[in-house]
Amino acid sequence: MGARPRRRRAPAASSAAAAAAVVAAAPGPLGALLAAALLAAAGAQQSATVATPVSGASPDLLPRFLLEPEDVYIVKNKPVSLACRATPATQIYFKCNGEWVHQGDHVTQHSTDRSTGLPVMEVRIEITRQQVEKIFGLEEYWCQCVAWSSSGTTKSQKAFVRIAYLRKNFEQEPTAREVSIEQGIVLPCRPPEGIPPAEVEWLRNEELVDPALDANVYVTPEHSLVLRQARLADTANYTCVAKNIVARRRSASAAITVYVDGAWSEWSKWSVCGTECTHWRSRECSEPAPRNGGQECHGAELETRNCTSELCSPAAQGAEDVALYVGLIAVAVCLVLLLLVGVLVYCRKKGGLDADVADSSILTAGFQPVSIKPSKADNPSLLTIQPDLSTATMTYQGSLCPRQDGPAKLQLPNGHLLSPLGAGRHTLHHSSPAAEGADFVARLSTQSYFRSLPRGNTNMAYGTFNFLGGRLMIPNTGISLLIPPDAIPRGKIYEVYLTLHKQEEVRLPLAGCQTLLSPIVSCGPPGVLLTRPAILAMGHCVEASAENWSLRLKKQSCEGTWEDVLQLGAEPCTELYYCQLEAQACYIFTEQLGRFALVGESLSMAASKRLKLVLFAPAACPSLEYNIRVYCLSDTQDALKEVIQLEKQMGGQLIGAPRVLHFKDSYHNLRLSIHDMPSSLWKSKLLASYQEIPFYHIWSGLQPYLHCTFTLERLSPSTCELACKIWIWQVEGDGQSFTINFNIAKDTRFSDWLVPDSEVGSPALVGPSAFKIPFLIRQKIISSLDTPCARGADWRTLAQKLNLDSHLSFYASKPSPTAMILNLWEARHFPNGNLSQLAAAVAEVGKQDGALFAVSEAEC
């Protein structure tokens, strides 16, 4: 766009003249730069195209812009190009935010205007996201062209460069409504914040709503969808869609139901007077009929009245009444006979069941001595079903139900309620002889469910369990599965497994702003019958808060699709699942084994997840090069274990205590840089000032760990002392700084952070050895606290004292709420749980009822 030359004040004119003189005296880029310096000193900066003629020169020869730079947006990390073209022009340069762009960054093309014969010059530059971010928040980034000729200079208009984005969450979404026909409807929609501002369109059942084709519909300037008069055809799901050059966002769909209330038709004519001296008339709820949940008509559909002024008597009905009474008597006799037959059958079955229980060893087999041998030595699978009671302090034989006919009660007000009951072995005898143990093993093995499992995997644990329960643990991952007593039906034996999956092995689809917050864990075999919930424990990396997160527990179905089975924070909508979410771990109650994962959806930019920052370097450095590897991983034990195993294979060592960084959902990348390194001893091979990990790679959570490498070089082979700082920060977010000062040849001060594989303990525990609370004491607590107590000395008070009362309704839905609470305590505190604290909590409950925990001598 050209501009008419205008006369400036003397100082500016003299500066322009000096600039032109410099251009004439020193042609080429050097002269142009010198002239630019003189013009900058004169303070000639304007946003529109401005021509500055040289005194005495022809204004017609001032540069005239044929193409000026225009406003552009940077999408993601793609650089943008600015161009300008002028004639006649000897030099053109860009100035961005008051600073001249380096000559080497310009791409110049020369040509000639065929109509005038004047020279034409075109210049282009590229602007990157990093350049714009450097002044982010200070002012807007702008660029301007300055063109020179022998007659003076001309400035183009300013072009602004902005980083384009579109937030994830709508400021206001449409909500579902039910409206009466012909009523007006307004569906509000405030799109997410974005640059450039988002355009809004509406979908009705996934089809575009076009107001030009439907006069009943229009969209307000505030993007609300208005239906002037609701019609039955307007019943649909409506979705607000916001889009700009960066992304396309969809709101939650709002279901609009247009209903019609029913209304009566006119009454029909009265019927002919009948034999009962009455006649009738009717009407229908059809004008209109109720639609889409509208109200039914109120009132009678049929109306009758006497048609002879009550002067005629009904006809005799003796024969019909006799037939009716005979039929009713016959039905009553049949029902009495069926009831008698049912009672007889029930009594016979009950008598047979009692005899079978008296003779069966199923009730005692779980507590038989471990010396029982199977009847057939050639069946190797039977060797896996022997319960391991060698680590128990007591051996139980027979039923564990407390006897009511024992001696007087022995109070236990002093001492620890959960302490072992003496050093001896306490035996509850049963009438079945021990010789029946082999027969029980043979019979029980035919009812067992076995599945062959791969062995030797470090991310897997497996074991064989019966009704005694047990525990599976994957070492150094924080992942475990607790199988409570009696969760497996008596007479059944399951071989249970627990597996930690790598993200590349399992595809978990994530939509919108969802992110994976936990490892993906499988327990099985799926489909087995559990009579009580098992508890799956695993770590997570979310900084949970109801206003920032929507957390969901996902489970993979048999068809391979992932389904939401529980939304955390809401009341349990099912009795099958419950999740106790704590600061760094979650405990999942489930009666259906399968594959689980914890997924979150951020509700605001304040939502954050924890990253563990870990630094590794080679344990030995034979060459001059030395690599520092910085890992950014989810703050869970399994991710740290995987990195440690990888570094052990590579011969790496930990060179700093791990730290935690809170990574926010702000679309900003993670940056890493190294500083304060002695230049006389070391030099960095990093060409840029920092390295960067893209936001989406971290936020999705599908890559459990990411890392950057800083390659350093010693200037002398004798240099072993390394001192520097490594900064890791999210743009406009949290950051951490590592101060490194150690000897690369012999410093091993952080080796204690790496847990040896030999110290991880047994991955499978069966029977009493898997639980902290002695079995008999556990049963006593359960029988005492399950019954509701008016004074509050029941399971609800225990849950409150253990801080486990967030969802009492879930515990109440189970046959034994106290057992659920004790199972959760076992899952949270094994193997280092403090029984004294639990005993104190139980004792506090017992103070509200002095005779609550009386234990008979026979039970001990």
FENJO-V363961 format. One record per backbone hydrogen bond with DSSP energy under -0.5 kcal/mol. NH is the residue of the N-H (numbers start at 1). CO is the residue of the C=O. Records with the same first field share a line. If there is no record, write none. Layout:
# FENJO-V363961
NH=CO, CO
This chain:
# FENJO-V363961
6=51
13=9
14=10
15=11
16=12
17=13
18=14
19=15
20=16
21=17
22=18
23=19
24=20
25=21
26=22
31=26
32=28
33=29
34=30
35=31
36=32
37=33
38=34
39=35
40=36
41=37
42=38
43=39, 40
44=39
45=43
50=155
52=153
53=51
54=151
57=54
61=58
62=59
64=87
65=1
66=85
67=85
72=160
74=162
75=73
76=74, 164
78=75
80=127
82=125
84=123
85=67
86=121
87=64
88=119
90=148
91=148
93=146
95=144
96=99
97=142
99=96
101=94
105=102
106=103
107=124
108=106
109=122
111=120
113=118
114=112
117=113
120=111
121=86
122=109
123=84
124=107
125=82
127=80
132=128
133=129
134=130
135=132
136=133
138=135
139=135
141=161
142=140
143=159
144=95
146=93
147=154
148=91
149=152
152=149
153=52
154=147
155=50
156=145
158=47
159=143
161=141
162=72, 160
164=74, 162
165=195
167=193
171=190
172=190
177=255
179=257
181=259
182=230
183=180
185=227
187=225
188=186
190=172
191=189
195=165
199=243
201=241
203=239
204=207
205=203, 237
207=204
209=202
210=208
211=209
213=210
214=210, 211
217=214
218=226
220=224
223=220
225=187
226=218, 224
227=185
228=216, 226
230=183
234=231
235=232
236=234, 256
238=236, 254
239=203
241=201
242=249
243=199
244=247
249=242
251=240
254=238
255=253
256=236, 254
257=177, 255
258=256
259=179, 257
260=291
262=295
263=288
265=284
268=282
271=280
274=278
277=274
279=305
281=303
283=301
286=284
287=263, 288
289=286
291=260
294=291
303=281
305=279
307=277
308=277
311=308
321=317
322=318
323=319
324=320
325=321
326=322
327=323
328=324
329=325
330=326
331=327
332=328
333=329
334=330
335=331
336=332
337=333
338=334
339=335
340=336
341=337
342=338
343=339
344=340
345=341
346=342
347=343
348=344
349=345
350=346
351=347
352=348
353=349
354=350
355=351
356=352
357=353
358=354
359=355
360=356
364=361
365=361
366=362
367=364
368=365
372=369
375=438
377=375
379=376
380=378
382=379
383=380
384=381
385=382
386=383
389=387
392=389
396=394
410=855
411=409
419=416
422=420
426=424
427=425
429=427
436=433
437=434
438=435
440=436
441=437
442=438
443=439
444=440
445=441
446=442
447=444
448=445
449=493
450=448
460=457
461=498
463=496
465=494
469=466
470=483
471=765
472=481
473=763
474=479
475=473
477=474
479=474
480=537
481=472
482=535
483=470, 481
484=482
486=467
487=484
489=487, 529
492=489
494=465
495=449
496=463, 494
497=524
498=461
499=522
500=459
501=499, 520
505=502
506=502
508=506
509=507
514=511
515=600
516=700
517=598
518=598
519=539
520=501
521=519, 596
522=499
523=594
524=497
528=525
530=528
531=487
534=590
535=482
536=534, 588
537=480, 535
538=586
540=584
541=517
543=608
544=542
548=545
549=545
550=601
552=599
553=566
554=552, 597
555=563
556=595
557=561
560=557
563=555
565=553, 563
566=553
568=551, 566
570=567
578=589
580=587
581=579
582=580, 585
586=538
587=580
588=536, 586
589=578, 587
590=534, 588
591=576
596=521
597=554
599=552, 597
600=515
601=550
602=513
603=548
604=548
607=604
609=663
610=541
611=661
612=633
613=611, 659
614=612, 631
616=629
617=653
618=627
619=651
626=712
628=710
629=616, 627
630=628, 708
631=614, 629
632=706
633=612, 631
634=704
635=610
636=634
638=477
640=636
641=637
642=638
643=639
644=640
645=641
646=642
647=643
648=644
649=645
650=646
651=647, 648
652=647
653=617
655=615
656=615
659=613
661=611
663=609, 661
664=662
665=607
666=664
670=693
671=729
672=691
673=727
675=725
678=723
681=678
682=678
683=713
685=711
691=672
693=670
698=694, 695
699=695
700=696
701=698
704=702
706=632
708=630
710=628
711=709
712=626, 710
713=683
714=624
715=681
719=716
722=720, 742
724=740
725=675
726=738
727=673
728=736
729=671
730=734
731=669
733=730
734=662
736=728
738=726
739=737
740=724, 738
741=739
742=722
744=720, 742
747=743
748=746
751=748
753=750
754=751
755=753
759=756
760=757
765=471
767=469
769=766
770=767
771=768
778=774
779=775
780=776
781=777
782=778
783=779
784=780
785=781
786=782
792=789
794=792
795=785
797=794
798=794
799=795
800=796
801=797
802=798
803=800
804=799
808=805
810=807
811=807
812=808
813=809, 810
814=811
820=816
821=817
822=818
823=819
824=820
825=821
826=822
827=823
828=824
829=825
830=826
833=829
835=833
837=834
838=834
839=835
840=836
841=837
842=838
843=839
844=840
845=841
846=842
847=843
848=845
849=846
852=849
854=851
855=410
857=408
860=856
